[in-house]
């Protein structure tokens, strides 16, 4: 039986969209985000990754972006919960 994200030990701490690093957001993603497995976009230089919770199977789209202004370097991350259908579609085509 599959558990819902609200009952999951990882996903219950992750909202539908979590942003970190951008002005007005927290400085880093919640610790629980590190418990997600990467399904596509394994290369460290890839800006978009498909992630999935190993406990409940919920899919997430992870994005990393960086301000390349050498006077004010910034980076930020976004973790967005996506539907199972979209997650399967991204996984089948390698994101």
Residue pairs with C-beta under 8 A, 6 or more apart in sequence:
2 56
2 57
3 55
3 56
4 56
5 11
5 12
5 14
5 53
5 56
5 58
5 81
6 12
7 56
8 53
8 55
8 56
8 58
9 55
10 32
10 35
10 36
10 53
10 54
10 55
10 56
11 32
11 53
11 55
11 56
11 58
11 81
13 30
13 32
14 30
14 32
14 33
14 60
14 79
14 81
15 81
16 80
16 81
17 78
17 79
17 80
17 81
18 29
18 30
18 33
18 78
18 79
18 80
19 25
19 26
19 76
19 77
19 78
19 79
20 26
20 27
20 28
20 29
20 76
20 77
20 78
21 27
21 28
21 74
21 75
21 76
21 77
22 74
22 76
25 76
28 77
29 77
29 79
33 79
35 53
35 54
35 55
36 51
36 52
36 53
36 54
36 60
36 62
37 51
37 52
37 53
37 54
38 49
38 50
38 51
38 62
39 50
39 51
39 52
39 87
39 90
39 91
40 49
40 50
40 90
40 91
40 94
40 95
41 48
41 49
41 50
41 62
41 95
42 49
47 63
47 64
47 65
48 61
48 62
48 63
48 64
48 95
49 61
49 62
49 63
49 64
49 95
50 59
50 60
50 61
50 62
50 87
50 90
50 91
50 95
51 59
51 60
51 61
51 62
51 79
52 58
52 59
52 60
52 87
53 60
57 84
58 81
58 84
59 81
59 82
59 83
59 84
59 86
59 87
59 88
59 90
60 79
60 80
60 81
60 82
61 78
61 79
61 80
61 82
61 90
62 77
62 78
62 79
62 80
63 77
63 78
63 80
64 75
64 76
64 77
65 75
65 76
65 77
65 78
66 73
66 74
66 75
66 76
67 73
67 74
67 75
82 90
